[in-house]
Amino acid sequence: MLFDETSINGMSLRNRFVRSATWEGMANEDGSCTSRLIDLMADLAIGKVGLIITGHAYVSPEGQASLKQMGIHRDDLIPDLSEMADAVHREGGRIVAQLAHAGCHGAVKITGVEPIGPSLPDEEWSFACREMDRGDMTSTVEAFRKAALRAKQAGFDGIQVHAAHGYLLSQFLSPFYNRREDEYGGTLENRARLLMEVLAVIRSSVGENFPILVKINSQDYLPGGLTVPEMVEVSLMLEKAGADAIEMSGGTVNEGSRYRASRTLTLESQEDEVYYREAALKYKEQIHIPLILVGGIRSLPVAEALVSEGKADYISLSRPLIREPHLVNRWLSGDDRPARCISCNACFRPARKGDGLRCVVEECLSRGDQLPE
């Protein structure tokens, strides 16, 4: 079933494997695409990944999260984005743009712009931001709408709204971040309001036949954060509002989280795989739009079982495809050894230095360097 052709709202996919978004650190300083970033996406398509989701692209300047992050916040970025989409299409792949806003985790040292978020942080938090007013929220919704239109104009096959990992829309969903007492805080319906406004305005702008995916947390793993039952309720809201598929992840970029968005757990057996298995089961009990499941999936039999047993509809991979961009093609060819990724997060080291994301395990081992635990 993993290699069946499927479709999401008319977007034909050659298999059920998805490249999950990450931060590549390969864009120019102004957020524009580089040839290196475009080549990376094309190589994933050559490797037979069914659906490629771009790295998180910021929709407005204050929403930038990281060094050399790709942007989708200006019209003059469209030509290079078009080149990226065309490169993937030439290799028979499909690609959607992930639209993101960092919220209170905005990279103020890079942007020089004060971060904004749902609430003022507590003193013990490791970040600072300004509480958003109604004007900020109106501007943010409009920024997502314009970004979606740029993605469509550039020739992407759809978009994904990033509402996971403790970024802005995830912050509004989470009681850990969201302490508001107006119609955007308190009840889950209120906390989901900004996300639902973003989804509604994008759908009305791009039309009914343009795929819209949403990425959300299974749970935050933060004290007082989003829970699995709340995730199911939000997923129901998204389904009713016209989302075409949901990618489920978990954790945040917050340093106080029990589990970060990219875990460094050692997966010693197939039983250790699939971080959000139980949350996926809760999702499938009530939600009917496709579930794209990411997190700790490293073995072909595990991926096949998730789909064949109805626990997920698509298998999403991020770090395994950093080490092996052609992993899906290897599995398709009959080489069913597990992914070589060891979940060490050493791939982010060069990106933090401005050199771009890449697996460095082999070069570290050859030099005798110690990998992160």
C-alpha positions as CSV (number, residue, x, y, z in Angstrom):
1,M,0.0,0.0,0.0
2,L,2.9,2.4,0.6
3,F,3.6,2.5,-3.1
4,D,0.0,2.9,-4.2
5,E,-0.9,6.0,-6.2
6,T,-3.3,8.2,-4.3
7,S,-4.6,11.8,-4.4
8,I,-5.4,14.6,-2.0
9,N,-8.0,17.0,-3.3
10,G,-7.0,16.2,-6.9
11,M,-3.3,16.3,-6.2
12,S,-2.0,13.0,-7.6
13,L,0.8,11.3,-5.5
14,R,2.9,8.4,-6.7
15,N,3.2,6.9,-3.3
16,R,2.3,7.5,0.4
17,F,5.7,8.9,1.5
18,V,5.9,12.6,2.5
19,R,8.9,14.7,3.1
20,S,8.1,16.6,6.3
21,A,9.1,20.2,6.5
22,T,12.2,21.3,8.4
23,W,14.6,24.2,8.5
24,E,17.2,23.9,5.8
25,G,19.2,27.1,6.4
26,M,19.9,27.3,2.7
27,A,18.0,30.4,1.6
28,N,19.6,33.8,1.0
29,E,19.6,36.3,3.9
30,D,16.5,38.0,2.4
31,G,14.6,34.7,2.3
32,S,14.9,34.1,-1.4
33,C,15.6,30.6,-2.7
34,T,19.1,29.6,-3.7
35,S,20.1,27.0,-6.3
36,R,21.2,24.7,-3.5
37,L,17.8,24.8,-1.9
38,I,16.1,24.2,-5.3
39,D,18.4,21.3,-6.0
40,L,17.6,19.7,-2.6
41,M,13.9,19.7,-3.5
42,A,14.6,18.3,-6.9
43,D,16.8,15.6,-5.5
44,L,14.0,14.5,-3.1
45,A,11.7,14.1,-6.2
46,I,14.4,12.1,-7.9
47,G,14.5,9.9,-4.8
48,K,10.8,9.2,-5.5
49,V,9.3,11.0,-2.4
50,G,5.6,11.2,-3.2
51,L,4.9,14.6,-1.7
52,I,7.5,17.2,-0.7
53,I,6.7,19.8,1.9
54,T,9.1,22.7,1.8
55,G,10.9,24.0,4.8
56,H,8.8,26.4,7.0
57,A,8.6,29.6,4.9
58,Y,7.9,32.7,6.9
59,V,4.8,34.8,5.9
60,S,5.9,38.1,7.4
61,P,9.2,39.6,8.5
62,E,8.6,39.3,12.3
63,G,7.6,35.7,11.7
64,Q,11.1,34.5,10.7
65,A,12.4,31.9,13.1
66,S,15.9,31.0,11.9
67,L,19.1,32.0,10.0
68,K,18.8,31.7,6.2
69,Q,15.2,30.5,6.4
70,M,13.1,30.6,3.2
71,G,10.5,33.3,3.0
72,I,7.3,33.7,1.1
73,H,6.4,37.2,2.4
74,R,7.1,39.3,-0.7
75,D,6.0,39.1,-4.3
76,D,9.5,39.4,-5.7
77,L,10.2,36.0,-4.2
78,I,7.8,34.3,-6.6
79,P,10.1,33.7,-9.5
80,D,12.6,31.7,-7.5
81,L,9.8,29.8,-5.8
82,S,8.4,29.0,-9.3
83,E,11.8,27.6,-10.2
84,M,11.7,25.3,-7.1
85,A,8.2,24.0,-8.0
86,D,9.2,23.5,-11.7
87,A,12.3,21.6,-10.6
88,V,10.3,19.2,-8.6
89,H,7.6,18.8,-11.3
90,R,10.3,18.0,-13.9
91,E,11.2,15.0,-11.8
92,G,7.6,13.8,-11.5
93,G,7.2,15.0,-7.9
94,R,4.6,17.1,-6.1
95,I,5.4,19.9,-3.7
96,V,3.5,22.1,-1.3
97,A,4.7,25.2,0.5
98,Q,4.6,25.2,4.3
99,L,3.5,28.6,5.5
100,A,4.8,29.6,9.0
101,H,5.1,32.3,11.6
102,A,7.4,31.9,14.5
103,G,5.3,34.1,16.9
104,C,7.1,34.7,20.2
105,H,10.0,32.5,19.0
106,G,10.8,35.0,16.2
107,A,14.5,35.6,15.5
108,V,14.8,39.2,16.7
109,K,18.6,39.1,16.5
110,I,18.3,38.4,12.8
111,T,15.2,40.5,11.9
112,G,15.6,43.4,14.3
113,V,11.8,43.2,14.7
114,E,10.1,42.6,18.0
115,P,8.5,39.2,18.2
116,I,4.7,38.9,18.7
117,G,2.7,36.2,20.4
118,P,-0.7,35.5,22.0
119,S,0.4,36.6,25.5
120,L,3.2,38.2,27.4
121,P,5.7,35.6,28.5
122,D,6.2,34.7,32.1
123,E,9.5,35.9,33.7
124,E,11.0,32.4,33.7
125,W,10.4,31.8,30.0
126,S,13.5,31.9,27.8
127,F,12.0,34.2,25.2
128,A,10.2,37.6,25.1
129,C,7.5,39.0,22.8
130,R,4.8,41.6,22.6
131,E,1.1,40.5,23.1
132,M,-0.7,40.7,19.9
133,D,-3.6,43.1,19.5
134,R,-6.5,42.9,17.1
135,G,-4.6,44.8,14.4
136,D,-1.7,42.3,14.7
137,M,-4.1,39.4,14.2
138,T,-5.8,40.9,11.2
139,S,-2.3,41.6,9.7
140,T,-1.2,38.0,10.4
141,V,-4.3,36.4,8.8
142,E,-3.7,38.6,5.8
143,A,0.0,37.6,5.6
144,F,-1.0,33.9,5.5
145,R,-3.6,34.6,2.8
146,K,-1.1,36.5,0.6
147,A,1.5,33.8,1.1
148,A,-0.9,31.1,0.0
149,L,-1.7,33.1,-3.1
150,R,2.1,33.5,-3.8
151,A,2.5,29.7,-3.5
152,K,-0.3,29.1,-5.9
153,Q,1.0,31.7,-8.4
154,A,4.5,30.1,-8.1
155,G,3.0,26.7,-9.2
156,F,3.1,24.8,-6.0
157,D,0.6,21.9,-5.8
158,G,-0.8,23.1,-2.5
159,I,0.1,24.6,0.8
160,Q,0.5,23.5,4.4
161,V,-0.4,25.8,7.4
162,H,2.2,25.2,10.2
163,A,0.3,25.1,13.4
164,A,2.7,22.8,15.3
165,H,5.9,22.9,17.3
166,G,5.2,26.0,19.4
167,Y,5.1,28.4,16.5
168,L,2.5,31.2,16.3
169,L,-0.7,29.2,15.5
170,S,0.4,26.4,17.8
171,Q,1.0,29.1,20.5
172,F,-2.6,30.2,20.2
173,L,-3.8,26.6,20.5
174,S,-1.7,26.0,23.6
175,P,-2.8,27.1,27.1
176,F,0.9,27.1,28.0
177,Y,1.5,30.1,25.7
178,N,-2.0,31.5,25.4
179,R,-3.2,33.3,28.5
180,R,-5.6,35.7,26.8
181,E,-9.0,36.5,28.3
182,D,-10.7,37.7,25.1
183,E,-12.3,35.7,22.3
184,Y,-8.9,34.3,21.3
185,G,-8.1,32.7,24.6
186,G,-9.7,30.5,27.3
187,T,-11.8,27.8,25.6
188,L,-10.4,25.6,22.9
189,E,-12.8,27.1,20.4
190,N,-11.4,30.5,21.3
191,R,-7.8,29.3,21.2
192,A,-8.4,27.8,17.7
193,R,-10.0,30.9,16.4
194,L,-6.9,32.4,14.7
195,L,-6.1,29.1,13.0
196,M,-9.6,28.8,11.8
197,E,-9.6,32.4,10.5
198,V,-6.3,31.6,8.6
199,L,-7.8,28.5,7.1
200,A,-11.0,30.2,6.0
201,V,-9.3,33.2,4.4
202,I,-6.9,30.9,2.5
203,R,-9.7,28.6,1.3
204,S,-11.7,31.6,0.1
205,S,-8.7,33.0,-1.8
206,V,-7.2,29.9,-3.4
207,G,-10.5,28.1,-4.2
208,E,-12.0,24.7,-3.4
209,N,-9.6,22.7,-5.7
210,F,-6.3,23.8,-4.2
211,P,-5.0,21.4,-1.5
212,I,-4.7,22.8,2.0
213,L,-2.9,20.8,4.6
214,V,-2.4,21.6,8.2
215,K,0.3,20.5,10.6
216,I,-0.6,20.3,14.3
217,N,0.8,18.8,17.5
218,S,-0.5,15.6,18.9
219,Q,0.4,17.3,22.2
220,D,2.8,19.9,23.4
221,Y,4.6,17.9,26.2
222,L,4.5,21.2,28.2
223,P,2.9,21.8,31.5
224,G,-0.6,23.0,30.7
225,G,0.0,22.6,27.0
226,L,-2.2,21.2,24.2
227,T,-3.5,17.6,25.0
228,V,-4.4,14.7,22.7
229,P,-8.2,15.1,23.3
230,E,-7.8,18.8,22.4
231,M,-5.9,17.8,19.2
232,V,-8.8,15.6,18.2
233,E,-11.3,18.4,18.7
234,V,-9.2,20.8,16.7
235,S,-8.8,18.3,13.9
236,L,-12.6,18.0,13.8
237,M,-12.9,21.7,13.4
238,L,-10.3,21.7,10.6
239,E,-12.1,18.9,8.8
240,K,-15.4,20.7,9.0
241,A,-13.7,23.9,7.8
242,G,-12.3,22.3,4.6
243,A,-8.8,21.2,5.4
244,D,-7.8,18.4,3.0
245,A,-5.3,16.5,5.2
246,I,-3.6,16.9,8.6
247,E,0.0,16.1,9.5
248,M,0.5,15.1,13.1
249,S,3.7,15.8,15.0
250,G,4.4,16.8,18.6
251,G,6.6,18.8,21.0
252,T,7.8,22.3,20.7
253,V,10.9,24.4,20.1
254,N,10.6,25.6,23.7
255,E,13.6,24.7,25.8
256,G,11.3,23.7,28.7
257,S,9.6,21.0,26.8
258,R,9.8,17.4,27.9
259,Y,10.2,16.5,24.2
260,R,11.5,18.8,21.6
261,A,10.0,18.9,18.1
262,S,13.1,16.8,16.9
263,R,13.7,14.2,19.5
264,T,17.1,12.6,20.1
265,L,15.9,9.3,21.4
266,T,17.7,6.2,20.3
267,L,15.4,3.8,18.4
268,E,16.9,0.4,19.1
269,S,14.0,-1.7,17.7
270,Q,10.8,-1.4,15.6
271,E,8.9,-1.4,18.9
272,D,10.6,2.0,19.8
273,E,9.4,3.6,16.6
274,V,6.4,5.9,16.0
275,Y,6.3,8.6,18.6
276,Y,2.7,9.5,18.2
277,R,1.1,6.1,17.6
278,E,-1.6,6.4,20.4
279,A,-2.5,9.9,19.3
280,A,-2.9,8.7,15.8
281,L,-5.3,6.0,16.9
282,K,-7.4,8.7,18.7
283,Y,-7.4,10.8,15.5
284,K,-8.5,7.9,13.3
285,E,-11.5,7.1,15.6
286,Q,-13.2,10.4,14.7
287,I,-11.5,12.2,11.8
288,H,-12.0,11.2,8.2
289,I,-9.6,13.4,6.2
290,P,-6.2,11.8,5.6
291,L,-3.7,11.6,8.4
292,I,0.0,12.2,7.6
293,L,2.0,10.8,10.5
294,V,5.5,11.9,11.3
295,G,7.9,11.1,14.1
296,G,10.3,8.2,14.8
297,I,9.4,6.1,11.8
298,R,12.5,4.4,10.5
299,S,11.5,0.9,9.2
300,L,9.6,-0.1,6.1
301,P,7.6,-2.8,7.9
302,V,6.5,-0.3,10.5
303,A,5.5,2.2,7.9
304,E,3.6,-0.5,6.0
305,A,1.8,-1.7,9.1
306,L,0.7,1.9,10.0
307,V,-1.0,2.2,6.6
308,S,-2.4,-1.3,6.1
309,E,-3.9,-1.3,9.7
310,G,-5.5,2.1,9.1
311,K,-3.5,4.0,11.7
312,A,-2.2,6.5,9.2
313,D,-2.8,7.3,5.5
314,Y,0.7,8.8,4.7
315,I,4.1,8.3,6.2
316,S,6.1,11.5,6.7
317,L,9.9,11.5,7.1
318,S,12.2,14.4,7.9
319,R,15.6,13.5,9.3
320,P,15.8,10.1,7.6
321,L,15.6,12.0,4.2
322,I,18.3,14.4,5.4
323,R,20.7,11.5,5.6
324,E,19.2,9.6,2.7
325,P,17.4,11.7,0.2
326,H,16.8,8.6,-2.0
327,L,15.6,6.4,0.9
328,V,12.1,5.9,-0.6
329,N,13.7,4.8,-3.9
330,R,16.0,2.4,-2.0
331,W,13.0,0.8,-0.3
332,L,11.1,0.7,-3.6
333,S,14.0,-1.1,-5.2
334,G,13.7,-3.9,-2.7
335,D,16.4,-2.9,-0.2
336,D,14.3,-2.8,2.9
337,R,17.0,-2.1,5.5
338,P,15.9,0.6,8.0
339,A,16.7,4.2,7.5
340,R,20.3,5.0,8.5
341,C,19.2,8.1,10.5
342,I,20.2,7.8,14.2
343,S,18.1,10.8,15.3
344,C,21.2,12.6,16.7
345,N,20.3,16.1,15.4
346,A,23.9,16.7,14.3
347,C,22.4,17.7,10.9
348,F,21.5,21.1,12.5
349,R,25.1,21.9,13.4
350,P,26.1,23.2,10.0
351,A,22.8,25.0,9.5
352,R,23.3,27.0,12.8
353,K,26.7,28.1,11.4
354,G,25.1,29.3,8.2
355,D,26.3,26.4,6.0
356,G,23.0,24.7,5.5
357,L,21.4,21.5,6.8
358,R,23.1,18.2,6.1
359,C,23.9,14.9,7.7
360,V,27.4,15.0,9.2
361,V,27.5,11.6,10.9
362,E,30.0,10.0,8.5
363,E,32.4,12.9,8.6
364,C,32.1,13.2,12.4
365,L,32.9,9.5,12.8
366,S,35.8,9.7,10.4
367,R,37.3,12.6,12.5
368,G,36.5,10.8,15.8
369,D,34.1,13.6,16.9
370,Q,31.4,12.9,19.4
371,L,27.8,13.1,18.3
372,P,25.1,14.7,20.5
373,E,23.5,12.3,22.9
